[in-house]
Amino acid sequence: MCVSNRLVMPVTLLVVAGGGLVLVGGCARGGPSGGPSPVPEVVVDVDLTFAGPVNDSYYYFIAIDADDDINDGPVPVAAGPYWGNGWGAGSYTHYVQYNQGVYQVFRQVLAAQLRTPGGGITAVSGTPQWTDTGTVALTVGQLTLGTATVSGTGMIASVTNNSDQNAGTLTVQTDDAGNIVAGSVTFTPASDGGRPLSQAEAAQLAALNAGGVALTANSFAFVGLSLTLGPPAAGSQTITVAPTTAVVTARFVGDSPPQQTRDATGTLTANSSTPTATPPVPGLSITAGELVPGGSAEVKLVTAPGVLLGTPYDYTLPNGTSALRVTLDLGQLSDRVQYLSLNFISTVRLLFDPQATERDHVYDGLGPRGNDYITVRIGEYGTWRNGEGFIREGANDPTLQYAQSEQEKAGVDLVDWRVRIRRL
């Protein structure tokens, strides 16, 4: 079964990943601590062959997408200046790394970078719970201004919030003549959704606080509030303004070919960095000031350092050969998915310098540009080999053109692979 330019098939992953054990015999089994591991039910074997000997100073990855979306998968980071983790992009949930004689299995993690502020959005942080790298356009929609309520006894019968996005509390006292009592007007911003008064707002509050002026329906218009007044004239009251929220749409364009687009909708709180119960991007904290309907910001989701899960269930060290072999416990990746998408990415170096260009990037992956990946169906036990589907991996891909020597090129030039899924 084939999907676009990805070969769909069952898999056995064999790549060097994991642990800190270096054994003379070249083979090892181990759990997260490198010690004895429980016998898994189903394993994935991956065999990779390169044009020349594996170089322990280079980096070799098996990128695995276990999110059950067969329309995207792992791809190399092909061009700067935003290199992410220095080697991989697209959609993947786990990866195996071989470097310096060590195999390790990681869970993938994303980070967010605010490329273009807008709409009142000023910063982003947190760990997005999506699995794909790409660009998110956040567009601010309809506002729901925070409701204003009044408590205490005095002239203010009700309050209407006409335009205030600043959550907090206002206090005021009036005398028998309905005049504001000097020093009685205060504003305290809410911990979530509030901000200090601007210089102009603070100046108008100070003018009221001088006292001796009548409380009118427009006394607090400088913060967007209108008052309905009535007897009694004298009293002490507190106005509470709830946080303002907005509907925000998130349009995501993925890095993985064919760069599929998807839309999500959530809510955002003005003057806050606390995620709502329905954030536009789950796991992402978005800092906003006063929100601007129709305004938008651009956020880039990039790869971050992964979370180490341990060593593969079984592996063979290359020991001067051109082969990497790994056996993974399928349960360590996921026991609930039907499909895995995989790419085998090798690179001479990890790139992080924003000034670096593609000329500094010598790498390989499935397909001429490394942008192909295979998708396999779990449960179809068997073996799949290079060239049996639409993807045939050969030597001298164009991504290797800037190698400094034939030896450097051969060390990352993937020329053959095999994947197998089997029960133990």
Secondary structure as the mmCIF struct_conf table of DSSP 4:
data_model
#
loop_
_struct_conf.conf_type_id
_struct_conf.id
_struct_conf.beg_label_comp_id
_struct_conf.beg_label_asym_id
_struct_conf.beg_label_seq_id
_struct_conf.end_label_comp_id
_struct_conf.end_label_asym_id
_struct_conf.end_label_seq_id
STRN STRN1 CYS A 2 VAL A 3
TURN_TY1_P TURN_TY1_P1 SER A 4 ASN A 5
STRN STRN2 ARG A 6 LEU A 7
STRN STRN3 VAL A 8 VAL A 8
STRN STRN4 GLY A 18 GLY A 18
BEND BEND1 GLY A 20 GLY A 20
TURN_TY1_P TURN_TY1_P2 VAL A 24 GLY A 25
BEND BEND2 GLY A 26 GLY A 26
STRN STRN5 CYS A 27 ARG A 29
TURN_TY1_P TURN_TY1_P3 PRO A 32 SER A 33
BEND BEND3 GLY A 34 GLY A 35
HELX_LH_PP_P HELX_LH_PP_P1 PRO A 38 PRO A 40
BEND BEND4 GLU A 41 GLU A 41
STRN STRN6 VAL A 42 PHE A 50
BEND BEND5 ALA A 51 GLY A 52
HELX_LH_PP_P HELX_LH_PP_P2 PRO A 53 ASN A 55
TURN_TY1_P TURN_TY1_P4 ASP A 56 SER A 57
BEND BEND6 TYR A 58 TYR A 58
STRN STRN7 TYR A 59 ASP A 65
BEND BEND7 ASP A 67 ASP A 68
TURN_TY1_P TURN_TY1_P5 ILE A 70 ASN A 71
STRN STRN8 PRO A 74 PRO A 76
BEND BEND8 ALA A 79 ALA A 79
BEND BEND9 PRO A 81 PRO A 81
TURN_TY1_P TURN_TY1_P6 GLY A 84 ASN A 85
BEND BEND10 GLY A 86 TRP A 87
STRN STRN9 GLY A 88 GLY A 90
STRN STRN10 SER A 91 SER A 91
BEND BEND11 THR A 93 THR A 93
STRN STRN11 HIS A 94 ASN A 99
TURN_TY1_P TURN_TY1_P7 GLN A 100 GLY A 101
STRN STRN12 VAL A 102 THR A 116
STRN STRN13 GLY A 118 GLY A 118
TURN_TY1_P TURN_TY1_P8 GLY A 119 GLY A 120
STRN STRN14 ILE A 121 GLY A 126
STRN STRN15 ASP A 132 ASP A 132
STRN STRN16 GLY A 134 THR A 144
HELX_LH_PP_P HELX_LH_PP_P3 LEU A 145 THR A 147
STRN STRN17 ALA A 148 THR A 153
BEND BEND12 GLY A 154 MET A 155
STRN STRN18 ILE A 156 ASN A 161
BEND BEND13 ASN A 162 SER A 163
STRN STRN19 GLY A 168 THR A 174
TURN_TY1_P TURN_TY1_P9 ASP A 176 ALA A 177
BEND BEND14 GLY A 178 GLY A 178
STRN STRN20 ASN A 179 ILE A 180
HELX_LH_PP_P HELX_LH_PP_P4 VAL A 181 VAL A 181
TURN_TY1_P TURN_TY1_P10 ALA A 182 GLY A 183
STRN STRN21 THR A 186 PRO A 189
TURN_TY1_P TURN_TY1_P11 SER A 191 GLY A 193
HELX_LH_PP_P HELX_LH_PP_P5 PRO A 196 SER A 198
HELX_RH_AL_P HELX_RH_AL_P1 GLN A 199 ASN A 209
TURN_TY1_P TURN_TY1_P12 ALA A 210 ALA A 210
BEND BEND15 VAL A 213 VAL A 213
STRN STRN22 ALA A 214 ALA A 214
TURN_TY1_P TURN_TY1_P13 ALA A 217 PHE A 220
HELX_RH_3T_P HELX_RH_3T_P1 ALA A 221 VAL A 223
TURN_TY1_P TURN_TY1_P14 GLY A 224 GLY A 224
STRN STRN23 LEU A 225 LEU A 229
BEND BEND16 PRO A 231 PRO A 231
BEND BEND17 ALA A 233 ALA A 234
STRN STRN24 GLY A 235 VAL A 241
HELX_LH_PP_P HELX_LH_PP_P6 ALA A 242 THR A 244
STRN STRN25 THR A 245 GLY A 254
BEND BEND18 ASP A 255 SER A 256
TURN_TY1_P TURN_TY1_P15 PRO A 257 GLN A 259
STRN STRN26 THR A 261 THR A 269
TURN_TY1_P TURN_TY1_P16 ALA A 270 ASN A 271
STRN STRN27 SER A 272 SER A 272
BEND BEND19 THR A 274 THR A 274
BEND BEND20 ALA A 277 THR A 278
BEND BEND21 PRO A 280 VAL A 281
TURN_TY1_P TURN_TY1_P17 PRO A 282 GLY A 283
STRN STRN28 LEU A 284 ALA A 288
BEND BEND22 GLY A 289 GLU A 290
TURN_TY1_P TURN_TY1_P18 PRO A 293 GLY A 294
STRN STRN29 SER A 296 GLY A 310
BEND BEND23 TYR A 313 TYR A 313
STRN STRN30 ASP A 314 THR A 316
TURN_TY1_P TURN_TY1_P19 ASN A 319 GLY A 320
BEND BEND24 THR A 321 SER A 322
STRN STRN31 ALA A 323 ASP A 329
HELX_RH_AL_P HELX_RH_AL_P2 LEU A 330 LEU A 333
BEND BEND25 ASP A 335 ARG A 336
BEND BEND26 GLN A 338 GLN A 338
STRN STRN32 TYR A 339 THR A 347
BEND BEND27 VAL A 348 ARG A 349
TURN_TY1_P TURN_TY1_P20 PRO A 354 GLN A 355
HELX_RH_3T_P HELX_RH_3T_P2 GLU A 358 ASP A 360
STRN STRN33 TYR A 363 ASP A 364
STRN STRN34 LEU A 366 LEU A 366
BEND BEND28 GLY A 367 GLY A 367
TURN_TY1_P TURN_TY1_P21 PRO A 368 ARG A 369
BEND BEND29 GLY A 370 GLY A 370
STRN STRN35 ASN A 371 ASN A 371
STRN STRN36 ILE A 374 ARG A 377
TURN_TY1_P TURN_TY1_P22 ILE A 378 GLY A 379
STRN STRN37 GLY A 382 ARG A 385
TURN_TY1_P TURN_TY1_P23 ASN A 386 GLY A 387
BEND BEND30 GLU A 388 PHE A 390
BEND BEND31 ALA A 395 ALA A 395
HELX_RH_3T_P HELX_RH_3T_P3 PRO A 398 LEU A 400
TURN_TY1_P TURN_TY1_P24 GLN A 401 TYR A 402
BEND BEND32 GLN A 404 SER A 405
HELX_RH_AL_P HELX_RH_AL_P3 GLU A 406 VAL A 412
STRN STRN38 LEU A 414 ARG A 423
#
